[in-house]
């Protein structure tokens, strides 16, 4: 069993910044990668950014150059630094972790945190 908890969401004005955090806990043997997706009302969920335990990151085109993902393997924690935020970034942001748990591969998702970009 792996628990995933996001934090750091909130209301910010266009052009502002937020940093999201996501901590995984429980029976984690090792982590393959962690990442973030987002979903706005009436739209499909989109993968925003991923990072492997080795630190290799990938970004969706819509956030590349504005968002930075990082990982702290010792703490099983991933961060998403979001700069130059736009109204279209408004969504619920979900964190995932792909791990080995009790010797088995497991993908776990958090409950999500709301990010609202508005003036």
Wavefront OBJ file of the C-alpha trace (Angstrom):
o trace
v 0.000 0.000 0.000
v 1.320 3.416 -1.028
v -0.166 6.757 -0.035
v 0.280 9.872 -2.172
v -0.465 13.356 -0.811
v -0.259 16.614 -2.771
v -0.004 20.097 -1.322
v 0.692 23.667 -2.404
v -2.292 24.469 -4.581
v -4.204 27.701 -4.318
v -5.257 30.926 -5.998
v -2.667 32.985 -7.857
v -2.791 35.882 -10.298
v -1.684 35.506 -13.935
v 2.092 35.700 -14.165
v 2.505 34.437 -10.619
v 4.119 31.293 -9.258
v 3.214 28.274 -7.164
v 5.152 25.238 -6.002
v 3.344 21.944 -5.639
v 4.677 19.143 -3.456
v 3.823 15.460 -3.489
v 4.992 12.939 -0.918
v 4.633 9.193 -1.310
v 4.712 6.962 1.750
v 4.060 3.382 2.762
v 5.577 0.141 1.545
v 7.916 1.511 -1.117
v 10.878 -0.617 -2.141
v 11.988 1.728 -4.917
v 10.633 4.395 -7.261
v 10.659 4.205 -11.053
v 9.312 7.701 -11.650
v 6.896 10.321 -10.348
v 4.900 12.995 -12.097
v 1.951 15.309 -12.411
v -1.206 15.415 -14.498
v -3.967 18.011 -14.538
v -7.630 18.113 -15.440
v -9.862 21.119 -16.014
v -13.675 20.801 -15.904
v -15.038 19.251 -19.087
v -11.583 18.430 -20.423
v -9.413 15.336 -20.588
v -6.707 14.712 -18.063
v -3.315 15.712 -19.467
v 0.093 14.535 -18.348
v 2.041 17.672 -17.446
v 5.470 16.531 -16.299
v 7.307 13.368 -15.296
v 10.676 12.639 -13.749
v 12.538 9.378 -13.260
v 14.363 8.480 -10.081
v 17.532 9.277 -12.022
v 16.333 12.837 -12.616
v 15.339 12.656 -16.295
v 12.383 14.981 -16.853
v 9.761 15.332 -19.574
v 7.238 18.127 -20.054
v 4.064 18.741 -21.973
v 4.561 21.388 -24.655
v 2.120 23.735 -22.947
v 4.280 24.041 -19.818
v 7.813 23.562 -21.124
v 9.985 26.500 -20.122
v 7.576 27.596 -17.392
v 7.332 24.554 -15.112
v 10.180 22.637 -13.489
v 9.829 19.186 -11.955
v 12.295 17.811 -9.423
v 12.553 14.725 -7.224
v 13.999 13.940 -3.809
v 14.422 10.172 -3.829
v 15.345 9.959 -0.146
v 12.046 11.613 0.804
v 9.959 9.991 -1.967
v 8.841 13.504 -2.827
v 8.347 15.269 -6.146
v 7.944 19.007 -6.671
v 6.444 21.072 -9.462
v 7.622 24.671 -9.617
v 5.117 26.601 -11.727
v 6.135 30.034 -13.002
v 4.506 32.513 -15.383
v 1.133 30.981 -14.669
v -1.713 31.488 -17.125
v -5.490 31.163 -16.677
v -5.396 28.036 -18.849
v -3.227 26.385 -16.174
v -6.292 26.330 -13.909
v -7.033 22.694 -13.081
v -6.896 20.018 -10.438
v -3.338 18.729 -10.358
v -2.786 15.053 -9.562
v 0.472 13.417 -8.546
v 1.431 9.818 -9.296
v 4.228 7.501 -8.275
v 5.307 4.359 -10.087
v 7.052 2.124 -7.600
v 7.913 -1.331 -6.477
v 5.819 -2.065 -3.404
v 6.321 -5.309 -1.525
v 8.203 -6.645 -4.526
v 5.450 -5.765 -7.018
v 5.060 -2.897 -9.496
v 2.412 -0.385 -8.438
v 1.099 2.930 -9.738
v -0.497 5.187 -7.128
v -2.339 8.505 -7.501
v -3.039 11.293 -5.062
v -6.352 13.008 -4.404
v -5.410 16.165 -6.285
v -4.879 19.804 -5.411
v -6.701 22.758 -6.978
v -4.740 25.435 -8.815
v -6.667 28.528 -9.879
v -5.051 31.284 -11.951
v -7.257 34.354 -12.064
v -7.126 38.101 -11.651
l 1 2 3 4 5 6 7 8 9 10 11 12 13 14 15 16 17 18 19 20 21 22 23 24 25 26 27 28 29 30 31 32 33 34 35 36 37 38 39 40 41 42 43 44 45 46 47 48 49 50 51 52 53 54 55 56 57 58 59 60 61 62 63 64 65 66 67 68 69 70 71 72 73 74 75 76 77 78 79 80 81 82 83 84 85 86 87 88 89 90 91 92 93 94 95 96 97 98 99 100 101 102 103 104 105 106 107 108 109 110 111 112 113 114 115 116 117 118 119
